[in-house]
Amino acid sequence: MHHRKAKAETSKGKVYYTTHQWLTQKAEECIREVVKERLARPNIRHKSFLEHVEWLNPKIQGWRNYYYMAYSQQRMAKLD
């Protein structure tokens, strides 16, 4: 993940610093590769759609739990 210090301001005008975090390109590529590996192999294509969904759902939920933060929403939406 990328971590950046950023200046923010409250509605009352008080300035404070916060950390912005978002998904790196390398992590995004890794996620895509796992999904492609699962779905593209010829010997796995005979499995039903439901079996693929059952296998992918926990992985996708885990990635979302780990990477999803306020500033990573655009990158995660792109993956969706």
N, C-alpha and C positions, 0 to 999 in steps of 0.2 A: 504494500500500500504506500501511496505517497502521503506524506505529512507536511503540511505547510502552516506556519504561523501567520495569522491574518488579523487585521484590525477590524473591529466591529463596533457598532454604536447602539445603545439602547434607545427606546422611544423617548426617553427623557434627555438624551444627548450625552450620556456618560459613555466614554470610550473605554473599551477593554480589548484584550487580545484573546483569541481563541485558536483552536487547531482545526484546520480543514484536512479531511482525509478522503482519499478516493482510490479507486482501483487502478493498478498499473497496467500497462499494455501487456506485459509479460503474463500477469495473472489472468487477464482476459483471454489471451491466446491459449493458456493452459486449460481454462474452462471449456473453450470451444473445441480443443483437441480431444478432451475426454468424451464429449458428446459425439463428435465425429467418429471417434474410435468405436464407440458403442453402436452407432447406427449404420456405419458404412461397411462393416465387415460382411463379406458374402455369407459366411457360415452362421451369422446371427440374424440374417434377414427373415428366416422362417419363423421367428418368434412373433407372437401376436403384439399388437399395439399396446394392449394392457400390460404385458410383461415389460415392455420398454418403459412405459410410464411408471410402473412400480419400481423399476431399477433407478430411473432418473430422478424421481421426485425427492427422495432423501438427499441425493447429491445436490440438487438445485436448492433445496431448502437450507442445506448446510452452507452453501456459498452465499446465499442471501443473508443468513444470520451472521456470517463472518464479515462480509464486505459491505453490507448495506448500511449506510450512514447518510446524514443529511446532504453532504456534498458529493456523494457517489451515486445519487439517484439517476442522473443522466446516463452514466456509464452502464449501470445495471439495467436501465430501461432499454438501452441499445442491445444488450445481450438477450433480453426477453424477446 
